[in-house]
Every structure is written in structure tokens, then in C-alpha cells.
Amino acid sequence: MSSKSPRRSIGDLSEGTLGLLMLLPAILLLCLIVVYPVGRLMYISLFDWRMSLPNAVPAFVGLEHYIYALTDDPKFWDAVYNTVLITIITVPGALVVGLGLALVANLPFKHRWPTRLALLLPWALPLVFAGLIFRWFFNYDYGLVNDILQRLGFGKVLWGTDPNLAFFTICLVIIWKSSSFMAMILLAGLQTIPRNLYEAAKVDGATSWQCFWKITLPMLIPSMVVALVFRTITAIQTFDIPYAMTGGGPGGTTETLAMYIHKTTIDFLDFGYGSALAMLMFLVSLGATTIYLRIIQGDKE
Amino acid sequence: MLRRTVTTGLAAAALAAPLVLGALPAAAQQTTLRVFIGGQQRPDVMRPLMDLFQQQNPGVRVEIEVGGATSEAQQQYLTTVLTSRDPAIDVMLIDVVRPAQFAAAGWAEPLDAYLGGTDRATVLRRYLPGYAEAVVVDNKLMSLPAFADAMFLYYRTDLLQKYGLQPPRTWEETVSHARRIMAGENNPNLQGLNFQGAPIEGTNCTFLIPFWQLGGNLVGANNRVTVNNDAGRGAFQFWLDAMRTHRVSPANSAEVRTDDTRLQFQNGNVAFAVLWAYGWNLFQSEQSQVRGKVGVVPLPTFQGRQSATCIGGWQWAVSAFSRNKPDAAKLVQFLASGVASKHLAINASNLPVLPDLYRDPDVLRTNPWFEAALPVVITARSRPVSPRYPEVSEIIRTNVNGVIAGTKTPQAALTEMESRLQRVLR
């Protein structure tokens, strides 16, 4: 009797309620690791909350931090500019390079594993390591790149202290590092394209170039959108590679928004203002995601 | 099978039991003190001091935790430990610029109650006045001096002799000597004058030294920040000229950190270097390419100007969250004693905090230049004191780094420094 009643009560539930019950653990988990921290972040951002004065009572300042960031803090806008520039250079850059890599990895080689291993390695490398490795590569005095340049008869190049070159090398490393992630998603997409489409095209006399433009690219668009969403969000949060390579230098020209937030909260212990900056970054990420989601939904319709 | 496992387990337990029981009372008496020391502060030289303390205090064990190699890296780590009220660290070695922040945040235990009946004035009277002042914040003893420091000009005695030159007294002389040596040596790897321009703590001094020498004063009357003036422009122009016009300083100065200067000089690639006292000991070491060919003089100044240098140095503090404060305070007092200061002077060329040691024959045997260093240390100037020092430091070093790298004009940097510093120091 007692063992039957719960079975019957589950059976009695409407489909909607059952669905909700099944989702409950996930919802609780999301609340715990997303909703609560973001809510707390928003709360702290309304106070003058400094961990360097742990015994002082944080004063409520309302939206003052947001107003200061948006109207009066040149460092914030510099950081936003750098972050946006990194995003619009490295996201398409990684897409193009990643597509090339995926196409190579998809070629009918007898031994595919070397290309696929080469694809995985940069992705498996922690970001900070990648940053440190390339910092040594591009070091002025004892870096590999300047050594090669000198052996070829060129002069040494100021990779780390010329602002444009420092920015360029950082973008280069980010593209190298993230293109393998792109390539893996695109490779999975490539393998879902039915072979017979190409065979039919060949019969109709299409060149490989036409096959690429008319079959491969259109069929890949869903995978590309997925890869772009993930990549854009991580690009907005860029921290590790510039932090390890230049520390934001020279003169703050490679400091991203995430680095500015880190500096404000960890170095200056200004949790109030740091939280406000983090909220602004959260809104930007949210905006970017919304745009992509719209594109995906528009596609389905 | 099961039975065998059980038997073995029992046997092991029976064997281990007396060991565990025997060890317990001893472990209860044993106090372990964890001391945080930065990577560049020679933990290898500090270790024998800890061993000596252990001998004198049976029941106390001292562990050294080695931190990052720069003042900012150490600060970042300590900040994380201290804001989370972690008792893992008992004693820490902190930069001379930190006590105000440590006092405001309540991270360091005031040591007044641990002096064993001696009053603070008596304890502090032994030290160099600047260092005795630096450890007292809001009438509380926040730390005790570990060693003194200041920036000096290192030079290559062999190169100066070769070209018949005297150690320079002015920057103008330094630059012309450097040009002469570089022209004569014709070695593309030889740098005339090496200094620090990377965005690090020491770079603040790179700016402040010529700024002070030209009559600048960062915080003037009524707490007004005054940096956007002739002294500020002159300070930047001096370093820019050294790099671009005279070409005696390396083109990549904007990425040179403190220890890069030390390494380049030690490898024989530098004629003149602006550096702290710790370099001497390493330049005289076995691995050094310049052993026996190094001279040190007080920093030059501009023709007709007063000399000035940046005060440095480190202090021992007890964490406010330590669970062994009396023992930790005892260790700190030992580490700030004459015995410890002398050991550090001889083995790490750390400038002593006790004036007598500058005339100590043992100290002078390994560091003959210390006698001339005493007046420098006494007159060295402090970087601005503020509980928000990390922000002050970041504003100065980022702008100086930008000017040295050529991403900012001196005028833009000075304008930004003045307005942002005013906000923080108001």
C-alpha cells in the first residue's frame, strides 16, 4: 500500500509539474552557482566596500560606481576599447584559422591522428602557460623570435614594449590558442555533412571551390554559430594571455576589462567598484549572447 | 583473503600505536612558525638565522615559505591570505611602503605588548631614524626593521679605468662616460646605463629620483598633488634622452624589471646600473662575470642640484591572524636584532638597520662601500605614505612605463598622474 501511493501520485502529476520537478535539481544548482553570486555581486556594487578597511562599515552609494565608470573613468573605457578590439580581431581570426585547420584535419589522410593531435595540443595547454611561453618567445634580449630575426640579418624588434606590436602579438597568441577549439567544433560539423551531397555535385560538374562555397560553408553555419557564441564570451573575458605576456603594459595599452576588474578587486581590494565593473562586463556578455541566440532562433524560423 | 587483510591491518595498528602515543606529547609542545619571505630576499641566507632561533628556543620550529620575486607579487599573495583571515602565516617580511596599509586593514599585530617590559622608544632608538619612524603607524608598533635599502649607482671599475674616468657625480657625467665607453668598446651588447622601466614597484623610484632632484615634491601643501610641473617633465625627459638621444639606455627599458638589471650587469653587459644594495653580494659571487670589477657610489644628481635617492627596505611583521603570536613576536625581535642584521649584511649585502654596523670591520670586509652608504641611507626619501598605496603605486608606475615605452607623452602622463593621485590621496 505504502509502496504504491508514491507511484500513483507521480502518475497523477500533470506533465508540466513533472517536468518542473525533474528540472528542480538543475534549477537549484544554477541558483547556487549563478543566481546567488550574481545577485551578491550586484548588491556589493552598490556599496563603498573595501577589503583594505575590513572593519569599516560599507557605505551605501547607490549607482555612484556605475556613473563613475561610465562617465568619469578613462581607465574603464580604455579597458573596454582593448577588450572589444581583441574580440573583433581574435574571434573572426580564430574562425578563419580554425576552419582551415578543420578542413585539413578532415582530409582523407591515411593517418589522421597527427593532424588531430596537433589540433588538440594548443587547446589542452593552460592559458597562462601559453602566455608565458610566448612571452619568452617574444622577449627582446633572449627571445627565439628576435634571435631568428638577427640570424636572418634583421634588427631586434620591440615586441613587448611597442604598443601596437604588443597588442598584435597578444592577438596572435589568442588566435593560435583558440583556433583549435574552433577547429574541433567545426570538424564535428564537417563530419555531419553527407558525402552524397559532394558526389552529386561532382556529377553535376562542380569544382571543389564551388563545393566549398555551396555545400561546406552553408552546412557548417550552425556549428560556426555555436563556436562563435562560446568564443565571443571567452574573448570578452580575456585575461590570462595578456596578463602573462605583458601584464597590461606598455602603459596600460593591453589591459583588458577582466584585468582591470582583477586589479581593482585583488590589488586595490576595492570590492565595491570592482563589483560594479564586473556587473558591467556581465551585461556586455549577456548582450552578446542574446544577439547570437536571436540569430540562432531566426535561423530556425 | 579477507582474514589475511584484517590480520595485517591489526598488526600494523598494533605496531603504530606506541609510535603515535609516543609522538603525541612532543607534538603538543612543538610550535611551528611559518615565515613568508619573497624569492628575491635570499631565503637561503635567512635559513641559518631561523636555525639559530630554533636552537635557542627548543620546541619552536620555523618554516620558510618562499613567495614571488617582486614586491607586488608578494603583496597580492599576502592580501589574499590576510583578507581571508588565514592563520597559515605567522611572520611576514613586508616592503617599507606597506605598514600604513597593514595598519589600516588590521593585518599586522601591534608589537607593543610583546616587548617584554621595554618601552617602544628604547627599542627603536637603536635603529636608523628613518626606519624607526616607518614602523610606527597611529602610535602603534606595526613591525620591526629587517634591513635598509636605497638605490645606488653601480659601475664597472675595469671599464672606467680603461678609459681613465672617475666615478660620476652628475647624470650629465654618467651619460657622457657611458657614451665614451660604448663608443670605445664597440660591443653591440654593452649597455651604457641600465634602469627599471617595467610596470613594477621599483619603477616609481625611477621617476621619483630625478623628480626630487629637480626640486619636485609629490604631495605639497594642503595635501595637494604637484607632479604636473617642470620637475616632472624634466624627470621624464632625462630618461627619454638617455634612451633616444644619447642611446646609452636600452631600447627595451620599458620591460626591464629590477632583477633584469641585476642579471644584465652580472653578465657583464652594463657599464652603469641604477639598482638596490642587494646586487653587490651577487656581483661578487662565483657565477658573476664582473666579480672584483664592481664599484658603487651614491646616485648622481643633475649639475648644481641636490642629491636624492629612494628609500627602500623591508620589515618583519606578525600576522594579526597568527595562532602563535608570542612566539612569532619573539622571532621578529630576534630577526630585527644586531646579530641578524649583521648576518644579512655579510651574506646578502643587505644594508643594516643599525647604524653601528656600518662601521663594523666584519661587515666592511665584505662590503667596503657600506661606509659611504650610511649618509645615503640616512638622507633617502620616502615614497608617498598612504593606506591606499597599491593604487598610488599603480598610477605612477603605469604612467612611467607608458612614457618609457613611448605610448604616452610626458605631458599626458603627468596630467593623468596628477588628477588620479589627487583622487586617491585626498
Interface residues (C-beta under 8 A of the other chain):
Chain A: M51 S52 L53 P54 N55 P74 Y140 D141 K156 L158 G160 T161 D162 P163 G247 G248 G249 P250 G251 G252 T253 K263 I266 D267 F268 L269
Chain B: E72 Q75 Q76 T79 T80 T83 Q101 A104 A105 G106 A198 P199 A251 N252 S253 A254 E255 Q264 P387 R388 P390 E391 E394 T398 N399 N401 G402 V403 I404 A405 G406 T407 K408 A413 E416
